[in-house]
């Protein structure tokens, strides 16, 4: 079974973008090349700073939504593994 991922990118302006996907490598490349319209397309380059694998898309999406609601300090604690 193919895993799904929740992930976080650090953008060039030091902001964070949180998303989910079933193909992490391709999705990060798409963000990096500006192929994903929206937030990251004007904040390149982006860097993958956190990822977590899940068994279902709904689990990855739930985590994405949760992390999006967090403040900067909590996101940075997650990145640091705290």
C-alpha positions in Angstrom: 0.0 0.0 0.0 1.3 3.4 -1.0 1.8 5.8 1.9 0.4 9.4 2.1 2.5 12.2 3.6 1.9 15.4 5.5 4.8 17.7 4.9 6.1 21.2 5.7 8.3 23.5 3.6 10.3 26.5 4.6 9.9 29.1 1.9 12.6 31.7 0.9 10.8 34.4 3.0 11.1 32.1 6.1 7.4 31.3 6.2 6.1 27.8 6.3 3.8 25.9 3.9 2.0 22.7 5.0 0.5 20.2 2.6 -0.2 16.5 2.0 0.4 14.2 -1.0 0.8 10.6 -2.0 4.0 11.3 -4.0 6.3 13.4 -1.9 9.3 13.6 -4.2 7.2 14.8 -7.2 5.2 17.2 -5.1 8.3 18.9 -3.7 9.8 19.1 -7.2 6.6 20.8 -8.4 6.7 23.3 -5.6 10.4 24.0 -6.3 9.7 24.6 -10.0 6.7 26.9 -9.4 4.3 24.3 -10.9 2.0 24.5 -7.9 0.0 27.7 -8.2 -0.5 29.8 -5.1 1.5 30.3 -1.9 4.9 28.7 -2.7 5.1 29.8 -6.4 6.3 33.3 -5.3 8.4 32.1 -2.4 10.9 29.9 -4.0 13.2 28.2 -3.4 11.5 26.0 -0.8 13.0 23.4 1.5 11.5 20.3 3.0 11.8 20.6 6.7 9.3 18.0 8.0 7.4 15.0 6.8 5.4 12.2 8.2 3.9 9.1 6.5 0.4 7.9 7.0 -1.6 4.9 5.8 -4.6 6.9 4.5 -5.1 10.2 2.7 -7.6 11.3 5.4 -4.9 10.8 8.1 -2.5 12.9 6.2 -5.1 15.6 5.5 -6.2 15.7 9.1 -2.5 16.2 10.2 -2.0 18.9 7.5 -5.1 20.8 8.8 -3.9 20.5 12.4 -0.4 21.7 11.7 -1.7 24.6 9.6 -3.5 25.9 12.6 -0.4 26.0 14.7 1.7 29.1 15.4 5.3 29.5 14.2 6.9 28.3 17.5 4.9 25.1 17.6 5.8 24.4 13.9 9.5 25.0 14.6 9.3 22.6 17.7 7.8 19.9 15.4 10.7 20.5 12.9 13.2 20.2 15.7 11.6 17.0 16.9 10.3 18.4 20.2 
